[in-house]
Amino acid sequence: MSAREFAEWQAFYRLMPFGPDLDDSRFGTIAASLVNPYRGKGERAARPEDFMVSRRIGGEEQTPEQIAALLRVGLAGHRKKDGKGKKA
């Protein structure tokens, strides 16, 4: 790839971002839209950021195991309990 082509791709990205960060944002919006109708009275509405995984915390890159643990905790926080005290 030439320097000119690289510069053109950079300009295009500034106008029309693409890639995993944008995908996370889109999927976070969808997930929040699906979860919010089922939240309990007085519960905070889920935000797209609640479902977005950041690979960096405190400047250090996370391992896949750390990301999986965050997802498990995040999903568990949005589950409802049925009348028998079991998670639905």
Buried (B, 14 or more C-beta within 10 A) or exposed (E): EEEEEEEEEEEEEEEEEEEEEEEBBEBBBEBBEEBBEEEEEEEEEBEBEBBBBEBEEEEEEBEEEBEEEBEEEBEEEBEEEEEEEEEE
